[in-house]
Amino acid sequence: MYLEGKSFQQIANIFKEEQILFPKKWRDSHIQKIIENRIYMGDYEQYKKIGKAQGKEPIIYMNVVEPIISRAMWEEAQIQKEKNQRAYTRDRVYLFFQKLRCPSCNRIMKCKGSGGKKKKYMYYNCEHCKLYYREDLIEECLEHFILDLVEYDMSVKKYFLPVLADKKETSTEKIDKEIEQLEKQKERIKKAYLSGIVEMEDFSEDYKVIEEKLSILEKKKLDTLNLNSITFSPQQLMADRDIEREKQIRDNTLNETIKGEWNKKSKEEKQEFISKFIESVVLIKDENGYLQIDKINFRSSYIQQMIKFFNNGIFDVYAPVEVNGEETFIRTGVNINQEQLDEYISRLNKEFEIEFYEVARMDLNKNYGDKEVEFEIDTAKEKLIRMVAVKEEKTFPTSQEENVRIGAIAYTTA
């Protein structure tokens, strides 16, 4: 059957349906072991597992038992296996390769593809804890986070690269070559794993080292971009981004644009994008069997960018806001001072008629618990863009109080 073109999984399914050696539960791995076993052509392979663990070659004793198949047929099956594995590698790109961790044992979950006549699915499984997660359901569970990262990446490329880079006149050609070489190394390792040449434990550490090197080079490339000709203010860039964003919201095209950016990527590009931002993900199933996010660890390079944005007063968090009785989340700028706020509003005023409402004053040293802050705007005539937490400039001698002013920024719509 294998030489006729059937896969390990297809053969296992046939054995299940025909109840071969019932009640044995056939899996594709059982069929693979049979195909690879030399004993069926009469040879005995000694110390196969021990030799692999110790890095030594096993000892093969030829023609020790009566063969069930010819040597030529066994060799042909191995050639067929290599062909199938090469096709398997080309056909299967896993979006969350090396990113999903088991919620029980914290091991990296292995990639697996289904076979048979039914619709093919990509799976991630933990062999130790017997967990299986379907890739399409994982992507659905993480869709909100992924689309937020897509919007962030679009904004960085269009507006915020100057904030992330130092002004130096340096060519990035050498760095580009290093990045290209490391990407090729990553691809070779992935192909070796997906082809079954190496086990998870054999390459996991090397893969992680390469990703860390890539992260360092990407940051170095940003730091060496030639940006001397660019004059900018972080708050001006943030205002330009928010102007474009509000126009898209008004035209009802923002979500469509972000989803379109994600959907136009190939599976390989999606995999690289996820790897760029996410270090690891832990998902759990609720009582109804639906996937829920337990933990997401982001890459250190992404976190470093967030720190740089925070230091420049253009760091956003989402704060819960109730508008007309419905709770929603609004972007809130933090670590911004009055001068930066004035610059931001001045830029917005070139496009919109802006109003700033001081909502509250708070001392950061005090615990306000779940205190609610109330303010009113005429939603028929105004649109809330964002909230801001404006820090007060400290003068000498410093006060024990650390006050911030909570403000709301809106523009006139009618």
Solvent accessible surface area in square Angstrom, and as a share of the most:
residue,aa,sasa,rsa
1,M,92,0.41
2,Y,10,0.04
3,L,64,0.32
4,E,137,0.62
5,G,49,0.47
6,K,70,0.30
7,S,41,0.27
8,F,34,0.14
9,Q,40,0.18
10,Q,56,0.25
11,I,8,0.04
12,A,0,0.00
13,N,43,0.22
14,I,40,0.20
15,F,39,0.16
16,K,99,0.42
17,E,140,0.63
18,E,115,0.52
19,Q,111,0.50
20,I,66,0.34
21,L,126,0.63
22,F,141,0.59
23,P,103,0.65
24,K,85,0.36
25,K,153,0.65
26,W,11,0.04
27,R,126,0.46
28,D,28,0.15
29,S,48,0.31
30,H,45,0.20
31,I,5,0.03
32,Q,57,0.25
33,K,138,0.58
34,I,66,0.33
35,I,28,0.14
36,E,47,0.21
37,N,62,0.32
38,R,60,0.22
39,I,56,0.29
40,Y,66,0.25
41,M,4,0.02
42,G,1,0.01
43,D,0,0.00
44,Y,106,0.40
45,E,41,0.19
46,Q,47,0.21
47,Y,110,0.42
48,K,101,0.43
49,K,171,0.73
50,I,97,0.49
51,G,3,0.03
52,K,132,0.56
53,A,90,0.70
54,Q,112,0.50
55,G,71,0.69
56,K,132,0.56
57,E,154,0.69
58,P,35,0.22
59,I,80,0.40
60,I,67,0.34
61,Y,99,0.38
62,M,114,0.51
63,N,112,0.57
64,V,74,0.43
65,V,70,0.40
66,E,151,0.68
67,P,71,0.45
68,I,133,0.67
69,I,52,0.27
70,S,63,0.41
71,R,79,0.29
72,A,75,0.58
73,M,90,0.40
74,W,19,0.07
75,E,79,0.36
76,E,94,0.42
77,A,10,0.08
78,Q,27,0.12
79,I,97,0.49
80,Q,43,0.19
81,K,26,0.11
82,E,91,0.41
83,K,106,0.45
84,N,47,0.24
85,Q,34,0.15
86,R,127,0.46
87,A,45,0.35
88,Y,59,0.23
89,T,18,0.10
90,R,179,0.65
91,D,97,0.50
92,R,24,0.09
93,V,23,0.13
94,Y,1,0.00
95,L,4,0.02
96,F,0,0.00
97,F,6,0.03
98,Q,20,0.09
99,K,5,0.02
100,L,0,0.00
101,R,69,0.25
102,C,2,0.01
103,P,47,0.30
104,S,85,0.55
105,C,42,0.25
106,N,88,0.45
107,R,116,0.42
108,I,35,0.18
109,M,2,0.01
110,K,45,0.19
111,C,17,0.10
112,K,56,0.24
113,G,12,0.12
114,S,27,0.18
115,G,16,0.16
116,G,12,0.11
117,K,205,0.87
118,K,176,0.74
119,K,147,0.62
120,K,108,0.46
121,Y,56,0.21
122,M,35,0.16
123,Y,53,0.20
124,Y,1,0.00
125,N,8,0.04
126,C,4,0.03
127,E,96,0.43
128,H,118,0.53
129,C,42,0.25
130,K,147,0.62
131,L,47,0.24
132,Y,93,0.35
133,Y,4,0.02
134,R,70,0.26
135,E,8,0.04
136,D,63,0.33
137,L,76,0.38
138,I,0,0.00
139,E,44,0.20
140,E,123,0.55
141,C,32,0.19
142,L,0,0.00
143,E,78,0.35
144,H,127,0.57
145,F,75,0.31
146,I,3,0.02
147,L,28,0.14
148,D,53,0.27
149,L,8,0.04
150,V,2,0.01
151,E,18,0.08
152,Y,36,0.14
153,D,12,0.06
154,M,58,0.26
155,S,10,0.07
156,V,10,0.06
157,K,130,0.55
158,K,130,0.55
159,Y,31,0.12
160,F,11,0.05
161,L,52,0.26
162,P,16,0.10
163,V,10,0.06
164,L,6,0.03
165,A,9,0.07
166,D,64,0.33
167,K,102,0.43
168,K,101,0.43
169,E,135,0.60
170,T,68,0.39
171,S,81,0.53
172,T,25,0.14
173,E,110,0.49
174,K,153,0.65
175,I,10,0.05
176,D,55,0.29
177,K,118,0.50
178,E,69,0.31
179,I,29,0.15
180,E,87,0.39
181,Q,98,0.44
182,L,18,0.09
183,E,56,0.25
184,K,96,0.41
185,Q,67,0.30
186,K,6,0.03
187,E,76,0.34
188,R,148,0.54
189,I,31,0.16
190,K,11,0.05
191,K,102,0.43
192,A,22,0.17
193,Y,25,0.10
194,L,25,0.13
195,S,15,0.10
196,G,49,0.47
197,I,131,0.66
198,V,43,0.25
199,E,70,0.32
200,M,14,0.06
201,E,131,0.59
202,D,86,0.45
203,F,7,0.03
204,S,28,0.18
205,E,120,0.54
206,D,81,0.42
207,Y,8,0.03
208,K,95,0.40
209,V,60,0.34
210,I,11,0.06
211,E,12,0.06
212,E,86,0.38
213,K,102,0.43
214,L,8,0.04
215,S,12,0.08
216,I,117,0.60
217,L,17,0.08
218,E,65,0.29
219,K,91,0.38
220,K,101,0.43
221,K,68,0.29
222,L,31,0.15
223,D,24,0.13
224,T,18,0.11
225,L,44,0.22
226,N,91,0.47
227,L,14,0.07
228,N,70,0.36
229,S,104,0.67
230,I,64,0.32
231,T,129,0.75
232,F,62,0.26
233,S,14,0.09
234,P,25,0.15
235,Q,4,0.02
236,Q,55,0.24
237,L,25,0.13
238,M,2,0.01
239,A,0,0.00
240,D,38,0.20
241,R,23,0.08
242,D,3,0.02
243,I,22,0.11
244,E,56,0.25
245,R,46,0.17
246,E,8,0.03
247,K,71,0.30
248,Q,41,0.18
249,I,66,0.33
250,R,144,0.52
251,D,96,0.50
252,N,133,0.68
253,T,49,0.29
254,L,20,0.10
255,N,109,0.56
256,E,127,0.57
257,T,49,0.28
258,I,12,0.06
259,K,91,0.39
260,G,35,0.33
261,E,47,0.21
262,W,14,0.05
263,N,101,0.52
264,K,147,0.62
265,K,39,0.17
266,S,50,0.33
267,K,77,0.33
268,E,94,0.42
269,E,94,0.42
270,K,29,0.12
271,Q,14,0.06
272,E,61,0.28
273,F,13,0.06
274,I,1,0.01
275,S,10,0.06
276,K,77,0.33
277,F,4,0.02
278,I,1,0.01
279,E,62,0.28
280,S,6,0.04
281,V,0,0.00
282,V,12,0.07
283,L,0,0.00
284,I,72,0.37
285,K,102,0.43
286,D,50,0.26
287,E,170,0.76
288,N,109,0.56
289,G,43,0.42
290,Y,148,0.56
291,L,22,0.11
292,Q,85,0.38
293,I,58,0.29
294,D,79,0.41
295,K,107,0.45
296,I,27,0.14
297,N,63,0.32
298,F,59,0.25
299,R,18,0.06
300,S,68,0.44
301,S,18,0.11
302,Y,30,0.12
303,I,83,0.42
304,Q,81,0.36
305,Q,32,0.14
306,M,41,0.18
307,I,95,0.48
308,K,64,0.27
309,F,11,0.05
310,F,85,0.35
311,N,102,0.53
312,N,44,0.23
313,G,2,0.01
314,I,12,0.06
315,F,48,0.20
316,D,35,0.18
317,V,60,0.34
318,Y,111,0.42
319,A,29,0.22
320,P,87,0.54
321,V,18,0.10
322,E,126,0.57
323,V,53,0.30
324,N,122,0.63
325,G,63,0.60
326,E,131,0.59
327,E,125,0.56
328,T,64,0.37
329,F,122,0.51
330,I,25,0.13
331,R,30,0.11
332,T,14,0.08
333,G,3,0.02
334,V,32,0.18
335,N,39,0.20
336,I,1,0.00
337,N,25,0.13
338,Q,70,0.31
339,E,133,0.60
340,Q,39,0.17
341,L,1,0.00
342,D,73,0.38
343,E,60,0.27
344,Y,0,0.00
345,I,27,0.14
346,S,64,0.41
347,R,69,0.25
348,L,0,0.00
349,N,75,0.39
350,K,160,0.68
351,E,81,0.36
352,F,18,0.07
353,E,116,0.52
354,I,19,0.09
355,E,75,0.34
356,F,62,0.26
357,Y,69,0.26
358,E,85,0.38
359,V,25,0.14
360,A,25,0.20
361,R,144,0.52
362,M,37,0.17
363,D,13,0.07
364,L,109,0.54
365,N,93,0.48
366,K,124,0.53
367,N,144,0.74
368,Y,77,0.29
369,G,59,0.57
370,D,144,0.75
371,K,126,0.53
372,E,143,0.64
373,V,52,0.30
374,E,149,0.67
375,F,61,0.25
376,E,163,0.73
377,I,37,0.19
378,D,71,0.37
379,T,61,0.36
380,A,83,0.64
381,K,116,0.49
382,E,24,0.11
383,K,67,0.28
384,L,17,0.09
385,I,10,0.05
386,R,0,0.00
387,M,15,0.07
388,V,1,0.01
389,A,18,0.14
390,V,1,0.01
391,K,76,0.32
392,E,72,0.32
393,E,115,0.51
394,K,131,0.56
395,T,104,0.60
396,F,192,0.80
397,P,108,0.68
398,T,90,0.53
399,S,75,0.48
400,Q,164,0.73
401,E,92,0.41
402,E,70,0.31
403,N,45,0.23
404,V,13,0.07
405,R,32,0.12
406,I,30,0.15
407,G,0,0.00
408,A,0,0.00
409,I,0,0.00
410,A,0,0.00
411,Y,7,0.03
412,T,45,0.26
413,T,74,0.43
414,A,97,0.75
